[in-house]
Amino acid sequence: MAMGFFALGLGFLVLILGSSIGTTLALRTFVYRELDLSKNEVRTAVKHLTYERSDGD
């Protein structure tokens, strides 16, 4: 019985991890290919958005 719960929990964690990796890859593919942004452009945009947000709050 305990082994079944362990296997169920482990399977659940594997599904969550796989889902998060797939989502991350899909988002990166969209940003880099579809929006045609480089890694530096994304970093710069995130820095500016973070800075603007911290000023307003």
MIFI-504264 format. One record per residue: x, y, z of N, C-alpha, C, O, CB in turn. Coordinates in nm, 3 decimals. Glycine has a CB too. Example, Ala and Ser with C-alpha at 12.3 -4.5 7.8 and 13.67 -1.06 7.14 Angstrom:
2
{r {1.319 -0.569 0.780} {1.230 -0.450 0.780} {1.320 -0.330 0.780} {1.424 -0.332 0.846} {1.131 -0.447 0.905}}
{r {1.285 -0.225 0.708} {1.367 -0.106 0.714} {1.290 0.003 0.787} {1.341 0.114 0.804} {1.408 -0.060 0.572}}
***
This chain:
57
{r {0.082 -0.120 0.000} {0.000 0.000 0.000} {0.086 0.125 0.000} {0.062 0.218 -0.077} {-0.093 0.000 0.120}}
{r {0.188 0.128 0.087} {0.276 0.244 0.093} {0.355 0.258 -0.036} {0.383 0.370 -0.081} {0.372 0.233 0.212}}
{r {0.390 0.145 -0.096} {0.464 0.149 -0.222} {0.377 0.208 -0.333} {0.427 0.278 -0.421} {0.513 0.008 -0.261}}
{r {0.248 0.180 -0.329} {0.155 0.235 -0.428} {0.144 0.387 -0.417} {0.141 0.457 -0.518} {0.018 0.172 -0.413}}
{r {0.139 0.437 -0.293} {0.133 0.581 -0.273} {0.263 0.648 -0.319} {0.262 0.756 -0.377} {0.106 0.614 -0.126}}
{r {0.375 0.581 -0.291} {0.505 0.634 -0.334} {0.512 0.640 -0.486} {0.558 0.740 -0.543} {0.620 0.546 -0.278}}
{r {0.468 0.535 -0.551} {0.470 0.532 -0.698} {0.375 0.637 -0.756} {0.408 0.701 -0.855} {0.430 0.392 -0.749}}
{r {0.261 0.654 -0.695} {0.166 0.755 -0.739} {0.224 0.896 -0.722} {0.214 0.979 -0.812} {0.033 0.742 -0.661}}
{r {0.285 0.922 -0.608} {0.348 1.052 -0.584} {0.464 1.078 -0.678} {0.480 1.188 -0.729} {0.397 1.061 -0.441}}
{r {0.544 0.976 -0.701} {0.657 0.990 -0.792} {0.609 1.014 -0.935} {0.665 1.096 -1.007} {0.747 0.865 -0.787}}
{r {0.506 0.942 -0.976} {0.449 0.963 -1.109} {0.392 1.103 -1.124} {0.408 1.165 -1.230} {0.340 0.861 -1.136}}
{r {0.328 1.153 -1.022} {0.273 1.288 -1.023} {0.384 1.391 -1.037} {0.371 1.486 -1.116} {0.192 1.314 -0.896}}
{r {0.493 1.374 -0.962} {0.606 1.466 -0.972} {0.671 1.462 -1.110} {0.711 1.566 -1.163} {0.710 1.434 -0.866}}
{r {0.681 1.344 -1.168} {0.738 1.331 -1.302} {0.650 1.401 -1.404} {0.701 1.467 -1.495} {0.755 1.182 -1.339}}
{r {0.518 1.389 -1.391} {0.428 1.457 -1.483} {0.438 1.609 -1.470} {0.437 1.681 -1.570} {0.285 1.413 -1.458}}
{r {0.447 1.659 -1.348} {0.460 1.803 -1.326} {0.593 1.853 -1.384} {0.597 1.957 -1.450} {0.452 1.837 -1.175}}
{r {0.700 1.780 -1.360} {0.831 1.819 -1.412} {0.831 1.818 -1.565} {0.882 1.910 -1.628} {0.940 1.725 -1.358}}
{r {0.774 1.713 -1.624} {0.767 1.706 -1.770} {0.682 1.817 -1.828} {0.716 1.873 -1.932} {0.711 1.572 -1.812}}
{r {0.574 1.849 -1.763} {0.487 1.956 -1.809} {0.557 2.091 -1.801} {0.546 2.172 -1.893} {0.358 1.959 -1.727}}
{r {0.627 2.116 -1.693} {0.697 2.245 -1.678} {0.811 2.257 -1.779} {0.834 2.366 -1.832} {0.751 2.261 -1.536}}
{r {0.881 2.150 -1.805} {0.989 2.154 -1.905} {0.930 2.180 -2.043} {0.984 2.260 -2.119} {1.070 2.022 -1.905}}
{r {0.821 2.112 -2.077} {0.756 2.134 -2.206} {0.705 2.276 -2.223} {0.718 2.335 -2.330} {0.642 2.037 -2.224}}
{r {0.647 2.329 -2.117} {0.597 2.467 -2.121} {0.711 2.566 -2.139} {0.700 2.660 -2.218} {0.520 2.500 -1.993}}
{r {0.820 2.545 -2.068} {0.936 2.633 -2.080} {0.994 2.629 -2.221} {1.027 2.734 -2.277} {1.043 2.594 -1.979}}
{r {1.006 2.510 -2.277} {1.059 2.498 -2.413} {0.967 2.565 -2.515} {1.014 2.630 -2.608} {1.080 2.351 -2.449}}
{r {0.837 2.548 -2.498} {0.742 2.610 -2.590} {0.748 2.762 -2.581} {0.745 2.830 -2.683} {0.599 2.561 -2.561}}
{r {0.758 2.815 -2.460} {0.766 2.960 -2.442} {0.895 3.016 -2.500} {0.893 3.120 -2.566} {0.755 2.995 -2.294}}
{r {1.006 2.948 -2.475} {1.134 2.994 -2.531} {1.132 2.988 -2.683} {1.182 3.079 -2.749} {1.250 2.908 -2.477}}
{r {1.075 2.883 -2.738} {1.066 2.872 -2.884} {0.983 2.986 -2.940} {1.019 3.046 -3.041} {1.006 2.737 -2.925}}
{r {0.871 3.017 -2.876} {0.786 3.126 -2.921} {0.860 3.259 -2.916} {0.856 3.336 -3.012} {0.660 3.133 -2.838}}
{r {0.926 3.286 -2.805} {0.993 3.415 -2.788} {1.109 3.429 -2.885} {1.122 3.533 -2.950} {1.043 3.431 -2.643}}
{r {1.192 3.327 -2.896} {1.313 3.339 -2.978} {1.285 3.327 -3.127} {1.349 3.396 -3.207} {1.413 3.235 -2.936}}
{r {1.192 3.241 -3.167} {1.169 3.220 -3.310} {1.055 3.303 -3.365} {1.071 3.373 -3.465} {1.141 3.075 -3.336}}
{r {0.941 3.298 -3.300} {0.823 3.368 -3.353} {0.835 3.519 -3.338} {0.798 3.593 -3.428} {0.697 3.318 -3.284}}
{r {0.885 3.565 -3.224} {0.900 3.708 -3.203} {1.034 3.759 -3.254} {1.057 3.880 -3.259} {0.885 3.741 -3.055}}
{r {1.121 3.667 -3.293} {1.252 3.699 -3.349} {1.333 3.788 -3.256} {1.389 3.890 -3.298} {1.235 3.767 -3.485}}
{r {1.340 3.750 -3.129} {1.418 3.823 -3.030} {1.542 3.743 -2.993} {1.539 3.620 -2.988} {1.333 3.852 -2.905}}
{r {1.649 3.813 -2.968} {1.770 3.745 -2.922} {1.766 3.733 -2.770} {1.681 3.792 -2.704} {1.898 3.823 -2.968}}
{r {1.858 3.655 -2.717} {1.863 3.636 -2.572} {1.893 3.768 -2.501} {1.837 3.795 -2.395} {1.969 3.531 -2.535}}
{r {1.981 3.849 -2.557} {2.013 3.978 -2.495} {1.895 4.073 -2.499} {1.873 4.148 -2.404} {2.134 4.043 -2.566}}
{r {1.817 4.072 -2.607} {1.699 4.157 -2.615} {1.596 4.118 -2.509} {1.531 4.205 -2.450} {1.637 4.149 -2.755}}
{r {1.581 3.990 -2.485} {1.487 3.944 -2.383} {1.536 3.985 -2.245} {1.457 4.031 -2.163} {1.469 3.790 -2.389}}
{r {1.665 3.971 -2.219} {1.720 4.011 -2.089} {1.703 4.160 -2.065} {1.668 4.202 -1.955} {1.869 3.974 -2.081}}
{r {1.729 4.239 -2.169} {1.713 4.384 -2.156} {1.568 4.421 -2.127} {1.541 4.505 -2.042} {1.762 4.455 -2.283}}
{r {1.476 4.358 -2.197} {1.334 4.387 -2.175} {1.292 4.350 -2.033} {1.217 4.425 -1.970} {1.248 4.311 -2.276}}
{r {1.339 4.237 -1.984} {1.304 4.194 -1.847} {1.362 4.291 -1.745} {1.296 4.324 -1.646} {1.355 4.050 -1.819}}
{r {1.485 4.338 -1.767} {1.545 4.436 -1.675} {1.464 4.564 -1.672} {1.438 4.619 -1.565} {1.691 4.466 -1.716}}
{r {1.423 4.613 -1.789} {1.345 4.737 -1.794} {1.209 4.719 -1.728} {1.162 4.807 -1.655} {1.327 4.782 -1.939}}
{r {1.145 4.606 -1.755} {1.014 4.582 -1.693} {1.025 4.571 -1.542} {0.940 4.621 -1.469} {0.950 4.456 -1.750}}
{r {1.129 4.505 -1.494} {1.150 4.491 -1.351} {1.177 4.627 -1.287} {1.126 4.656 -1.179} {1.266 4.395 -1.322}}
{r {1.257 4.709 -1.354} {1.290 4.841 -1.301} {1.164 4.929 -1.297} {1.139 4.998 -1.197} {1.400 4.908 -1.387}}
{r {1.084 4.927 -1.403} {0.962 5.009 -1.406} {0.865 4.964 -1.300} {0.798 5.047 -1.238} {0.896 5.002 -1.544}}
{r {0.856 4.837 -1.278} {0.763 4.785 -1.179} {0.804 4.822 -1.038} {0.720 4.855 -0.954} {0.751 4.635 -1.192}}
{r {0.934 4.818 -1.011} {0.981 4.850 -0.876} {0.965 4.999 -0.846} {0.949 5.035 -0.729} {1.127 4.808 -0.860}}
{r {0.968 5.085 -0.947} {0.948 5.227 -0.925} {0.805 5.260 -0.887} {0.781 5.345 -0.802} {0.987 5.304 -1.048}}
{r {0.709 5.191 -0.950} {0.569 5.221 -0.928} {0.515 5.167 -0.797} {0.418 5.221 -0.744} {0.489 5.168 -1.038}}
{r {0.576 5.062 -0.744} {0.523 4.999 -0.622} {0.588 5.051 -0.498} {0.554 5.007 -0.388} {0.541 4.852 -0.627}}
***
